[in-house]
């Protein structure tokens, strides 16, 4: 009985070790990929924010924006 219990524990421990190794390898691959993806997202959101800020500033100062990319329906009622 004790031999069977030790064998079961050993297999369970081996499975857990393999699982930890796989999770570690996946993390090693994903962390740099997410880092570069995050940089791309930061750039995109920064550009979008700058565009919105420019359009709002122009609207508030009375200037018309000739490069508006919004359709009249998306812009809402005026």
Protein Blocks (a to p, Z undefined) as FASTA:
>chain_A
ZZmmmmmmmmmmmmmmmmmmmmmmmmmmmmmmmmmmmmmmmmmmmmmmmmmmmmmmmmmn
opacfkbcbdfklnopZZ
